[in-house]
Amino acid sequence: MPVSLLWAVDVYGRVYSLSTAGQQWEQCRDAQMEIKRVTAVQQCCWGIACDNSIYLNVHASDLPVRYQEETYENQRWNPVDGFSDRLLPSDRWQWSDITGLQHQPLDSFQLPSSSWEWEGDWYVDENFEGEPTEKEGWTYAIDFPANYTKDKRWNSCVRRRRWLRYRRYKAMDTWAKIPSQQTTLPDPFSDISCGGWEISEEPRGRLSLWAVSLQGKVWFRDGIYHHNPEGSLWEEVPLPGEVVQISCGPGDLVWAVLWEGQLIVREGISRDCPKGTSWAVVESPSPDVGATHVAVGVSVVWAVTKDSKVWFRRGVNSHNPCGSGWISMVGEMIMINVGLNDQVWGISSEDRGVYFRQGVTSSELSGKTWKAISVPRDGDRSHSSASASSLQRWISSILKHKHK
């Protein structure tokens, strides 16, 4: 049976996880820095450290994270030299990508970060469309670009071969800093939320990562999938106002809270456009009290207002991400998070304890009552409850499969 993990950060920046198969909060011993925000999914956790750096923790599995780099060596025939690297001025580069437009010599490939390592050196791919080529891996054509064949013909004037090299992500089960050159931003992040794994099955392991900066801007991390867990770059998303907090669900739900207390909903999210196209504004649940926190799941939205009141948004689904109205719920929380199967977790405004919502089902998404999580923390078994005041920062839920 798969094991579910609840992640938490205390006010001292220490990261904990609570397993459904465990008896206590386990402290993440690897973290050498203080973490102030964490967001988790099945395969990894993202975090914001207290120095505002971005960190990634990829969970180890039986499937390694490998990435294939490739480049093409191009040659042209001439009556003096035969096939050589003496190309025409109008030809592609001697070393290029498959289109011939990008110059890609072997020594131009660098590891994305210190979290990667090369598995070996460059080698020639001696397969072409599933069939073996001649020993040196060349494929032939009349000209660039054209249809290539593995057999040399009388009119073959150009040839190319593919070179491959693999790199492996080695920083498993450890907090690895995303290099600063990948996060050159005008101001640091204050909030982060990961999800979107149900939007598309391709490419495998694709995720959506949303972040909020101290200036209230929203950023989307592009290019996160299994073979590229760090992602490629940050893209700023235009806004109708300044944002303080954001929440991303497993599917196409993304909500955020504005400084003024209103909420905004991202519309137009799809497989081909994971960051969406526009925002819709939703008023705060209470006309006189602005919202401070929002949490979304597959088809639920929960919110907390400045007076610690908890609200449930009815009528939310993929066709109507804005929903149809607010319902006041019993209990007072300072923040809420939605985990798997739309299960809800919260931190009480009264005792700063961690609570979960009992009775949440597909037919009753709002659940029935709040129940405290009463388990000790790692190294502190004398405490009968995990509702210590330090566990008040952030919670997130993931599903992690353990293989026998």
C-alpha positions as CSV (number, residue, x, y, z in Angstrom):
1,M,0.0,0.0,0.0
2,P,1.4,3.4,-0.9
3,V,2.5,5.6,2.0
4,S,1.3,9.2,2.3
5,L,3.6,11.9,3.8
6,L,2.6,15.1,5.4
7,W,5.4,17.8,5.3
8,A,5.7,20.6,7.8
9,V,8.1,23.4,8.6
10,D,8.5,24.9,12.1
11,V,9.3,28.5,13.0
12,Y,13.0,27.6,13.4
13,G,13.1,26.5,9.7
14,R,13.3,22.8,10.5
15,V,11.6,20.4,8.0
16,Y,9.5,17.5,9.3
17,S,7.5,14.7,7.6
18,L,4.8,12.5,9.1
19,S,4.1,9.2,7.4
20,T,0.8,7.3,7.5
21,A,3.0,4.3,8.4
22,G,4.9,6.1,11.1
23,Q,4.4,7.1,14.7
24,Q,6.1,10.5,14.9
25,W,7.2,13.6,13.0
26,E,10.6,12.8,11.4
27,Q,13.0,15.7,11.1
28,C,14.7,16.0,7.8
29,R,18.4,15.6,8.9
30,D,19.8,16.7,5.5
31,A,18.7,20.3,5.6
32,Q,21.7,22.4,6.5
33,M,19.7,25.6,6.0
34,E,16.6,27.0,7.4
35,I,13.5,26.6,5.3
36,K,10.5,28.9,5.5
37,R,8.2,27.4,2.8
38,V,7.9,23.9,1.4
39,T,5.6,22.5,-1.3
40,A,5.5,18.8,-2.1
41,V,4.3,16.3,-4.7
42,Q,4.9,12.6,-5.3
43,Q,8.4,12.8,-6.7
44,C,9.9,15.9,-5.0
45,C,9.7,18.9,-2.6
46,W,10.5,22.5,-3.4
47,G,11.5,24.9,-0.7
48,I,12.3,28.5,0.0
49,A,15.2,28.9,2.4
50,C,15.4,31.8,4.9
51,D,18.1,33.3,2.6
52,N,15.5,33.3,-0.1
53,S,17.3,30.7,-2.2
54,I,15.3,28.1,-4.0
55,Y,15.9,24.4,-3.1
56,L,14.8,21.1,-4.6
57,N,14.6,17.7,-2.9
58,V,14.0,14.9,-5.4
59,H,12.9,11.7,-3.7
60,A,14.9,8.6,-4.6
61,S,13.1,5.9,-6.6
62,D,13.9,2.8,-8.6
63,L,13.8,4.9,-11.8
64,P,17.0,7.1,-12.1
65,V,16.7,10.6,-13.5
66,R,18.8,10.6,-16.7
67,Y,18.9,13.1,-19.5
68,Q,20.2,12.4,-23.0
69,E,22.2,15.1,-24.7
70,E,22.7,14.9,-28.4
71,T,24.5,16.7,-31.2
72,Y,25.0,16.0,-34.9
73,E,28.3,15.9,-36.8
74,N,27.8,17.1,-40.4
75,Q,30.0,16.6,-43.5
76,R,29.9,17.3,-47.2
77,W,31.6,15.4,-50.1
78,N,34.0,17.0,-52.5
79,P,36.1,15.4,-55.2
80,V,39.4,16.2,-53.5
81,D,38.9,15.1,-49.9
82,G,35.8,12.9,-50.2
83,F,33.6,13.4,-47.1
84,S,35.1,16.1,-44.8
85,D,34.2,19.0,-42.6
86,R,34.8,21.4,-45.5
87,L,31.2,22.7,-45.7
88,L,29.8,25.3,-48.0
89,P,29.1,28.8,-46.5
90,S,25.4,28.1,-46.9
91,D,25.6,24.8,-45.1
92,R,24.8,24.1,-41.5
93,W,27.4,24.1,-38.8
94,Q,29.9,21.2,-38.6
95,W,28.4,20.4,-35.2
96,S,24.7,21.3,-34.8
97,D,21.3,20.3,-33.5
98,I,19.0,18.1,-35.7
99,T,17.7,21.2,-37.5
100,G,21.2,22.5,-38.3
101,L,20.3,25.9,-36.9
102,Q,22.0,25.7,-33.5
103,H,25.8,25.4,-33.2
104,Q,26.5,22.6,-30.8
105,P,30.1,21.4,-30.6
106,L,30.8,18.7,-28.1
107,D,32.6,21.0,-25.7
108,S,29.7,23.4,-25.5
109,F,27.6,21.1,-23.4
110,Q,27.8,21.9,-19.7
111,L,26.1,20.3,-16.7
112,P,23.0,22.4,-15.6
113,S,24.2,22.4,-11.9
114,S,26.3,20.6,-9.4
115,S,23.4,18.2,-8.9
116,W,24.2,16.4,-12.2
117,E,27.1,14.2,-13.3
118,W,28.1,12.7,-16.6
119,E,27.6,8.9,-16.9
120,G,30.3,8.6,-19.6
121,D,31.9,10.2,-22.6
122,W,30.4,11.1,-26.0
123,Y,29.8,8.1,-28.3
124,V,28.4,7.7,-31.8
125,D,24.8,6.4,-32.1
126,E,25.0,3.5,-34.6
127,N,21.3,3.0,-34.9
128,F,19.0,4.8,-37.4
129,E,15.2,4.5,-37.1
130,G,15.6,1.2,-35.2
131,E,18.2,-0.3,-37.6
132,P,21.9,-0.5,-37.3
133,T,24.1,1.8,-39.4
134,E,27.5,1.2,-40.7
135,K,30.2,1.0,-38.1
136,E,30.8,4.8,-37.8
137,G,27.1,5.7,-37.6
138,W,26.9,7.8,-40.7
139,T,23.6,8.4,-42.5
140,Y,23.5,9.9,-46.0
141,A,21.4,12.3,-48.1
142,I,21.5,14.4,-51.3
143,D,21.8,17.7,-49.4
144,F,21.0,19.5,-46.2
145,P,18.2,19.2,-45.2
146,A,16.8,16.0,-46.8
147,N,15.7,12.5,-46.1
148,Y,18.6,10.5,-44.7
149,T,19.3,6.8,-45.3
150,K,21.8,4.4,-43.6
151,D,23.1,3.4,-47.0
152,K,25.5,5.4,-49.1
153,R,24.4,6.0,-52.7
154,W,25.9,7.4,-55.8
155,N,24.3,10.8,-55.3
156,S,25.0,11.1,-51.5
157,C,26.6,14.5,-51.2
158,V,26.2,15.0,-47.4
159,R,26.2,12.9,-44.4
160,R,25.7,13.2,-40.6
161,R,25.9,11.1,-37.5
162,R,24.5,11.5,-34.1
163,W,26.6,11.8,-30.9
164,L,25.1,11.0,-27.5
165,R,26.0,11.6,-23.9
166,Y,24.0,10.9,-20.8
167,R,23.9,12.9,-17.6
168,R,22.4,11.7,-14.3
169,Y,20.7,13.7,-11.5
170,K,22.7,12.6,-8.4
171,A,21.3,14.9,-5.6
172,M,18.6,12.4,-4.5
173,D,17.0,12.8,-1.1
174,T,18.9,15.9,-0.3
175,W,18.1,19.6,-0.5
176,A,19.9,20.9,-3.6
177,K,20.1,24.7,-4.3
178,I,18.8,25.8,-7.7
179,P,21.8,27.8,-9.2
180,S,21.5,31.5,-9.0
181,Q,22.0,31.9,-12.8
182,Q,18.7,30.0,-13.2
183,T,16.8,32.3,-10.8
184,T,18.0,35.7,-11.8
185,L,15.0,37.6,-10.5
186,P,14.5,41.2,-9.4
187,D,13.4,40.3,-5.9
188,P,13.3,37.1,-3.8
189,F,10.4,34.7,-3.4
190,S,8.0,34.6,-0.5
191,D,5.7,31.8,-1.4
192,I,5.7,28.8,-3.7
193,S,3.2,26.1,-4.7
194,C,3.7,22.9,-6.9
195,G,1.1,20.8,-8.6
196,G,-0.4,20.3,-12.1
197,W,0.7,16.6,-12.5
198,E,-2.8,15.7,-13.7
199,I,-2.9,18.2,-16.5
200,S,-0.9,16.0,-18.9
201,E,0.8,12.6,-18.9
202,E,3.4,13.8,-21.4
203,P,6.2,14.5,-20.9
204,R,6.4,12.1,-18.0
205,G,6.6,13.7,-14.6
206,R,5.6,17.2,-15.8
207,L,4.8,19.6,-13.0
208,S,3.6,23.2,-12.6
209,L,5.5,25.4,-10.1
210,W,4.1,28.8,-9.2
211,A,5.9,31.4,-7.0
212,V,5.2,34.8,-5.5
213,S,7.9,37.4,-5.0
214,L,8.2,40.0,-2.2
215,Q,7.0,42.6,-4.6
216,G,3.8,40.7,-5.2
217,K,4.7,39.4,-8.6
218,V,3.9,35.8,-9.8
219,W,6.3,33.6,-11.6
220,F,5.9,30.2,-13.4
221,R,8.7,27.7,-13.6
222,D,8.8,26.3,-17.1
223,G,10.2,22.9,-18.2
224,I,9.8,20.7,-15.1
225,Y,9.4,17.0,-15.9
226,H,11.1,13.7,-14.9
227,H,14.3,14.2,-17.0
228,N,14.6,17.8,-15.9
229,P,13.4,18.1,-12.3
230,E,15.0,21.5,-11.8
231,G,13.0,23.0,-14.7
232,S,14.5,25.5,-17.2
233,L,13.5,29.1,-16.5
234,W,11.2,31.4,-14.6
235,E,8.5,33.3,-16.6
236,E,6.7,36.3,-15.1
237,V,2.9,36.1,-15.3
238,P,1.0,39.4,-15.7
239,L,-1.3,40.3,-12.8
240,P,-4.3,42.5,-12.0
241,G,-2.7,43.4,-8.6
242,E,-0.1,42.5,-6.1
243,V,-0.2,38.9,-4.8
244,V,0.7,37.6,-1.3
245,Q,0.1,33.9,-1.6
246,I,-0.7,31.3,-4.3
247,S,-2.0,27.7,-4.4
248,C,-1.8,25.2,-7.2
249,G,-3.8,22.0,-7.3
250,P,-3.1,18.6,-9.0
251,G,-5.0,19.7,-12.1
252,D,-5.9,23.0,-13.6
253,L,-6.9,24.9,-10.4
254,V,-4.7,27.9,-9.5
255,W,-5.9,30.5,-7.0
256,A,-4.0,33.4,-5.4
257,V,-4.7,36.1,-2.7
258,L,-4.2,39.8,-3.5
259,W,-2.8,42.3,-1.0
260,E,-6.3,44.0,-0.9
261,G,-7.8,40.7,0.3
262,Q,-9.5,39.7,-3.0
263,L,-8.7,36.4,-4.7
264,I,-7.8,35.7,-8.3
265,V,-8.3,32.6,-10.3
266,R,-6.1,31.5,-13.2
267,E,-8.1,30.6,-16.4
268,G,-7.2,28.9,-19.6
269,I,-4.9,26.3,-18.1
270,S,-4.5,23.3,-20.4
271,R,-2.0,20.7,-21.5
272,D,-0.7,23.0,-24.2
273,C,-0.8,26.1,-22.0
274,P,0.0,25.0,-18.4
275,K,0.5,28.5,-17.1
276,G,-3.0,29.7,-18.4
277,T,-4.1,32.8,-20.2
278,S,-5.9,35.2,-17.9
279,W,-7.0,36.0,-14.3
280,A,-10.6,36.3,-13.0
281,V,-11.2,38.2,-9.7
282,V,-13.3,36.7,-6.9
283,E,-14.4,38.8,-4.0
284,S,-13.3,37.9,-0.4
285,P,-15.8,35.6,1.5
286,S,-16.5,38.4,3.9
287,P,-17.2,41.9,2.4
288,D,-15.5,43.6,5.3
289,V,-12.6,41.2,6.0
290,G,-10.1,40.3,3.3
291,A,-8.7,36.9,2.6
292,T,-5.2,36.0,3.8
293,H,-4.8,32.4,2.6
294,V,-6.2,30.1,-0.1
295,A,-5.7,26.4,-0.8
296,V,-7.0,24.4,-3.8
297,G,-7.2,20.7,-4.7
298,V,-8.7,18.8,-7.6
299,S,-12.2,20.4,-7.3
300,V,-12.1,22.3,-4.0
301,V,-11.1,25.7,-2.8
302,W,-10.7,26.7,0.8
303,A,-9.9,30.1,2.1
304,V,-9.0,31.9,5.4
305,T,-9.8,35.5,6.1
306,K,-8.0,38.0,8.3
307,D,-10.3,37.1,11.3
308,S,-9.1,33.4,11.0
309,K,-12.5,32.3,9.7
310,V,-12.5,29.3,7.4
311,W,-14.5,29.3,4.1
312,F,-15.3,26.6,1.5
313,R,-16.0,27.5,-2.1
314,R,-18.9,25.6,-3.7
315,G,-19.4,24.7,-7.3
316,V,-15.7,24.5,-8.3
317,N,-14.7,22.3,-11.2
318,S,-12.6,22.4,-14.4
319,H,-15.4,24.1,-16.3
320,N,-16.0,26.6,-13.6
321,P,-12.7,27.3,-11.7
322,C,-14.2,30.3,-10.0
323,G,-17.0,28.4,-8.3
324,S,-20.4,29.8,-7.4
325,G,-20.3,31.0,-3.7
326,W,-18.7,30.8,-0.3
327,I,-19.8,28.7,2.7
328,S,-18.7,29.6,6.2
329,M,-17.1,26.6,8.1
330,V,-16.7,25.9,11.8
331,G,-13.3,26.5,13.2
332,E,-10.6,29.1,13.1
333,M,-7.3,28.6,11.3
334,I,-4.3,30.7,10.3
335,M,-3.6,28.6,7.2
336,I,-5.0,25.6,5.2
337,N,-3.6,23.2,2.7
338,V,-5.3,20.6,0.5
339,G,-3.6,17.3,0.0
340,L,-4.4,14.1,-2.0
341,N,-8.0,13.2,-2.6
342,D,-8.9,16.8,-1.6
343,Q,-8.1,16.0,2.1
344,V,-7.8,19.2,4.0
345,W,-5.1,20.2,6.6
346,G,-5.0,23.3,8.8
347,I,-3.1,25.1,11.5
348,S,-5.3,26.3,14.3
349,S,-5.2,30.0,15.2
350,E,-5.9,29.0,18.9
351,D,-3.1,26.5,19.7
352,R,-1.1,26.4,16.5
353,G,-1.8,22.7,16.3
354,V,-2.0,20.8,13.0
355,Y,-5.5,19.5,12.2
356,F,-7.1,17.5,9.4
357,R,-10.6,17.6,8.2
358,Q,-12.6,14.4,8.9
359,G,-15.3,13.1,6.7
360,V,-14.1,14.4,3.4
361,T,-15.5,12.3,0.5
362,S,-16.2,12.8,-3.1
363,S,-19.9,13.4,-2.2
364,E,-19.1,15.6,0.8
365,L,-16.0,17.6,-0.1
366,S,-16.3,20.0,2.8
367,G,-16.0,17.2,5.4
368,K,-17.6,17.2,8.8
369,T,-15.2,18.2,11.6
370,W,-11.6,19.1,12.5
371,K,-9.4,16.6,14.3
372,A,-6.0,17.3,15.9
373,I,-3.0,15.3,14.8
374,S,-1.6,14.0,18.1
375,V,1.8,12.4,17.6
376,P,5.2,13.3,19.0
377,R,8.1,14.9,17.1
378,D,11.4,13.2,16.4
379,G,13.6,13.2,19.5
380,D,10.8,14.6,21.7
381,R,8.6,11.6,22.6
382,S,7.8,13.1,26.0
383,H,5.4,15.4,24.2
384,S,2.1,13.6,23.5
385,S,1.0,16.0,20.8
386,A,2.4,17.5,17.7
387,S,0.5,20.6,18.2
388,A,3.4,22.5,19.6
389,S,3.4,26.2,18.8
390,S,6.4,25.9,16.6
391,L,4.6,23.9,14.0
392,Q,2.8,26.8,12.4
393,R,4.5,27.6,9.1
394,W,3.5,25.5,6.3
395,I,2.1,22.0,5.5
396,S,1.9,20.0,2.3
397,S,0.8,16.5,1.4
398,I,2.3,14.0,-1.0
399,L,2.0,10.4,-2.0
400,K,5.3,8.5,-2.0
401,H,5.3,4.9,-3.3
402,K,7.6,2.5,-1.5
403,H,8.6,-0.6,-3.4
404,K,9.2,-3.9,-1.7
